[in-house]
Amino acid sequence: MGPVEWYRQFLTNPSAVQIEVMESFPKQTYRNRCTIATPDGPLTFTVPVKRVDSKQLTRDVEISYQQRWQHQHWIALVSAYKRTPYFDYYADFFRPFYEQETRFLVDFNEKIHEVIIRLIANDEPRIKSQEQRLITTADWAGQDLEQAFGNGQSILDILFEYGPESVMKI
């Protein structure tokens, strides 16, 4: 549920976007975090992961379910977006991520990404005519979200507000 700017880059040129999974998993990056808008200001979600050693590959990082993070995240999403025009239409696409367990973080992220792209692009990526550049997860690793992606607005902010017109707002 990354920043709008990441999705802007992806929709501009999907084949140029590479998500690195063979690197050593860097801590404190957006691989397991996202920030959404709430009436009280930005709220950052973190998907807890099992202990990661310095040499563990990103593809091998497992999600921890020792805490009730799924329930907390879902309640926060509902609170933040329940009054938006399209939340009721799209909520059921996201609810399974907060009711079922996924073993690996990369699988969790990929499945959410697929849902978001399907909802935004109506099952097909739309290419915008903008400057194209290769962007990888390493481009924003360890950077401040605002610096890396403008105001850090989550793609969910756009999706739940504009529904089928989201692609035009990105």
HELIX and SHEET records of a PDB file:
HELIX    1   1 VAL A    4  THR A   12  1                                   9    
HELIX    2   2 PRO A   14  ALA A   16  5                                   3    
HELIX    3   3 THR A   58  ASP A   60  5                                   3    
HELIX    4   4 TRP A   69  TYR A   81  1                                  13    
HELIX    5   5 PHE A   87  PHE A   94  1                                   8    
HELIX    6   6 ARG A   95  TYR A   98  5                                   4    
HELIX    7   7 LEU A  105  ALA A  121  1                                  17    
HELIX    8   8 THR A  137  ASP A  139  5                                   3    
HELIX    9   9 LEU A  145  ALA A  148  1                                   4    
HELIX   10  10 ILE A  155  TYR A  162  1                                   8    
HELIX   11  11 GLY A  163  GLU A  165  5                                   3    
HELIX   12  12 SER A  166  LYS A  169  1                                   4    
SHEET    1   A 2 VAL A  17  GLN A  18  0                                        
SHEET    2   A 2 ILE A 135  THR A 136  1                                        
SHEET    1   B 2 ARG A  33  ILE A  36  0                                        
SHEET    2   B 2 LEU A  43  THR A  46 -1                                        
END                                                                             
